[in-house]
Amino acid sequence: MTEEPGAKLAARIHAKYPRVFIEMHGRLAVNAFNLDDRSRTIEGSIRLTELGLDPGRAYIFDEPWAHCEDGKLIVKAALGPWGAKMASASGR
């Protein structure tokens, strides 16, 4: 079985940011997880170049808690206990 091109990158990002998981399959999908018994805000940023994405493109997300700014993907998601959210974007 061959590994999808983005699978190793997604695993590496997940290791660095265990509460955010990113996949790329023609679109950019960002999943945020709260692995806790209490509500919390999951937040962080990563340079688009670290994701293999072109920082010159505009990535338009379908959820307000994920966006790109100054060449970075920025995530700030308020989640209930054991909650999860997903946002996706396409680049223009």
N, C-alpha and C positions, 0 to 999 in steps of 0.2 A: 504494500500500500504506500503510495507516495503522499508526502505531506503537502498541504496547500501552501503556496508561497508566503502568505501572511501569518501562518500558524506559529512559526518560530518567533517572529517579531511580537505577536500578540502575547505569547508566553513570557517573553522577556519583559514586556511592559507590565504584565500582570505581576511578575516577580518584584518589580520595582514599586508598583502602585497596586497593592493587593485588593483594594476596594474599587478599582476601576479596571474594566476589561475592554479592550479595543479590538475590533475586527475590521478587515478591509476586503470586500468582495465587490468591487465596482462602486461601492458606497462606503462611507465611514460610519461605523456603529460604535457607540460608546455605552457601556453598561456600568452603572454604579450600584454598589451593594453596601448595605449596612449589616454587618455580621455581629450585631450587638443586641442586647436585650433592652436597650434604651434608644430613644430617638437621637439622631445626630446629623450633622451636616458633613458630607463627604466632599472634600475640595482639594484641588491641586491643578498643576499645569505641566505641560510638556511641550518642548519645541516640535513644531510640525516636521522639521527635518529629521528628528529622531524617529518619527513614524514613517519616514520615507515619503512624506507628502510635500508638495510644492507650496512654500509659504506665500508665493505670489498669487495663488488662486484664492478665490472666495469660497469658503465652506459654509453653507447655509444649513443650520440645524432646525429640526422640527420641534425642539423643546428649548425653553428659555434657560435652563440650567447648564447647558453646554454651548460654548461658542468659541470662535477663533478671534484672536486679537494680537497684534504685534508679532505675528509669526508663531503663536502658541495656541494650543488647544487648552481651554480653561474650563474646568468642571467645578460646579458648586451646587450640589444636590442635597436638599433637606429630605431625610428619609426616616420613616417610623422604624420601630424595632423589627429587625430581620427584613427590612424593605429592600426593594430593588426598583431601578428606573432604567429606561433605555431611550437613547436619542440617536437619530441617524442624520446624515448630511450627505450632500453631493457637492462636488467641487465645480466651480465655474471659472 
